[in-house]
């Protein structure tokens, strides 16, 4: 018999251990997390509301942890992300798929009753393209499959070599505010379905850097933030008449230099790029990034 209950702060070590073990297998990999305990704990520390207030657990009759579903919500845009479900079931056992889905459905039903998710109908899942159980779970619950993404990474000595070169001179936003309106307009054109509001990018955890044209107008920008082991390049946008002249590469490099200076050296940098976005893929490859894995989102819109 499996019991579903809310998480508590004391559950965190067991949850991190479970997720770490499952993340190593593409068939169980959830895209919001990395691989190490440090990365996973760091990711859980950044969700809203506080992790234990937005997570539900599946507990076996023996008392062992068998599953977890965490949530993250951005109330300003009315979207929530489901971090999981992570289900610990025996690999290769004939009853594994049924056991996975039964537990996942129970966690999902319980999560929807959490106070902060009431009334939120824009829900998102994210996992490895080889996570078949997640794909079936998404389809069964009305989530539509979106365009897969590639995770590009730049690691170790290659990252250090890039950052020890002369850094591109970029402008930190919001600074004097003179580029804010242009930044907001370009963000909305390039990312009409963004996961953050412009104000959240300018005044939240992100660092935003911009490059001006000769006439002082915005040429392009990059926005990102630092996690436990990596710098994450989250948004890159270039004005149409400034594309194909290296603006994207310059703002990405400028962003990485800013993040490195502010948060210290990290072992890698990462970026998420849709598989059909050839210009961005080419840009990151020219900077030395390589494809690490492919992930896919599932979304249930209002």
Beta strands, then each sheet from edge to edge (+ up, - down):
strand 1: 3-6
strand 2: 55-59
strand 3: 65-74
strand 4: 79-87
strand 5: 122-128
strand 6: 144-145
strand 7: 149-155
strand 8: 171-173
strand 9: 207-212
strand 10: 218-226
strand 11: 230-238
strand 12: 268-274
strand 13: 290-300
sheet 1: 1+ 2- 3+ 4- 5- 13+ 6-
sheet 2: 1+ 2- 3+ 4- 5- 13+ 7- 12+ 11+ 10- 9+ 8-
end
